[in-house]
């Protein structure tokens, strides 16, 4: 019974390989959640089921929804990372 994940949501990673980082949700589809990881500024693509498992088991915790102005900068970095990865 978790709330739907939306663009602009920010999650703190509590444990695992990404512990101490924040995930800013930039891309949501039926199979994956695309996030910008801060402070590394790298894109992370997480299978939807794994993302839900992380939320349900306190591996990641919702922090806030970013203001539009801040999100635009994060989204631009995410898109730039995608462009660089395709080159």
C-alpha positions as CSV (number, residue, x, y, z in Angstrom):
1,X,0.0,0.0,0.0
2,X,2.7,2.5,-0.9
3,X,2.1,5.8,-2.7
4,X,2.8,6.0,-6.3
5,X,6.4,7.2,-7.2
6,X,6.4,10.4,-9.2
7,X,8.9,12.6,-10.9
8,X,10.5,15.1,-8.5
9,X,10.3,12.7,-5.5
10,X,13.6,12.4,-3.5
11,X,14.5,9.3,-1.6
12,X,17.4,8.8,0.9
13,X,19.2,5.5,0.5
14,X,19.7,3.9,3.9
15,X,21.7,0.8,3.2
16,X,23.5,-1.1,0.4
17,X,25.8,0.1,-2.4
18,X,24.2,3.5,-2.6
19,X,24.0,4.2,1.2
20,X,24.3,7.9,1.9
21,X,23.1,9.0,-1.5
22,X,19.8,10.6,-2.5
23,X,17.8,9.5,-5.5
24,X,15.9,12.1,-7.4
25,X,13.2,10.5,-9.5
26,X,13.4,11.8,-13.1
27,X,12.0,9.0,-15.3
28,X,9.1,6.6,-14.4
29,X,7.7,3.9,-16.7
30,X,6.0,0.6,-16.0
31,X,9.3,-1.3,-15.7
32,X,11.9,1.0,-14.3
33,X,12.5,4.1,-12.2
34,X,15.2,6.4,-13.5
35,X,16.9,8.5,-10.9
36,X,19.7,11.0,-10.6
37,X,22.0,9.9,-7.7
38,X,23.3,12.8,-5.6
39,X,26.1,13.7,-4.8
40,X,27.6,11.4,-7.5
41,X,25.4,13.0,-10.2
42,X,25.1,9.6,-12.0
43,X,22.0,8.1,-13.5
44,X,20.6,4.9,-11.8
45,X,18.0,2.8,-13.5
46,X,16.1,0.6,-11.0
47,X,13.6,-2.1,-11.8
48,X,10.2,-1.1,-10.5
49,X,9.9,-4.2,-8.4
50,X,13.3,-3.6,-6.7
51,X,12.3,0.0,-6.1
52,X,9.1,-1.0,-4.4
53,X,10.9,-3.6,-2.3
54,X,13.4,-1.0,-1.2
55,X,10.6,1.3,-0.1
56,X,8.7,-1.4,1.7
57,X,11.8,-2.6,3.6
58,X,13.2,0.9,4.6
59,X,16.2,0.5,2.2
60,X,15.1,3.9,0.7
61,X,12.9,6.5,2.4
62,X,10.9,9.3,0.9
63,X,12.4,12.7,1.8
64,X,10.5,15.3,-0.2
65,X,9.3,16.5,-3.5
66,X,11.6,18.9,-5.1
67,X,10.4,22.4,-6.2
68,X,10.1,22.7,-9.9
69,X,13.1,25.1,-10.3
70,X,15.4,22.7,-8.5
71,X,14.0,19.7,-10.3
72,X,14.7,21.3,-13.7
73,X,18.4,21.4,-13.0
74,X,18.4,17.7,-11.9
75,X,16.4,16.7,-14.9
76,X,18.8,18.6,-17.2
77,X,21.8,16.7,-15.6
78,X,20.0,13.4,-16.0
79,X,19.3,14.0,-19.7
80,X,22.9,15.2,-20.2
81,X,24.2,12.0,-18.7
82,X,22.0,10.0,-21.0
83,X,23.3,11.9,-24.0
84,X,26.9,11.3,-23.0
85,X,26.2,7.6,-22.5
86,X,24.8,7.3,-26.0
87,X,28.0,8.8,-27.6
